[in-house]
Amino acid sequence: MGPLTGFAMNPARDIGPKAFAWLAGWGDVAFTGGKDIPYFLVPLCAPVVGAALGAFSYRKLIGRHLPCDTCVEEEQQSPSSSTTQHKASL
C-alpha cells in the first residue's frame, strides 16, 4: 500500500505536514487518506500495538526457556566450600 498511495509509516514525517495543512485551511481533508478512513492513525497506533504484542510473545515463547533471575541470585548467595565471605568493619 505504501509505494502506491504515498502512505507514510513514520509519524514524525507524516503528522507535521498534515498539521501544517490543517492549520493552512485545508480542514479535515488534511487528515483523511480515503473518504472516511483516518489512515493517519495507523502509524500512530501500530508501533504501540506491535511493541506490546512483541513483548508478550517474547515472554511466552522465548522467556520461558531462559533461566530466571531469582534462581541465579540464589546460586550466587549460597556459600561455596572454597571461599568464605566476611564483612569489613570500619
Buried (B, 14 or more C-beta within 10 A) or exposed (E): EEEEEEBBEEBEEBBEEBEEBBEEEEEEEBBBBEEEEEBBEBBEEEEEEEEEEEEEEEEEEEEEEEEEEEEEEEEEEEEEEEEEEEEEEE
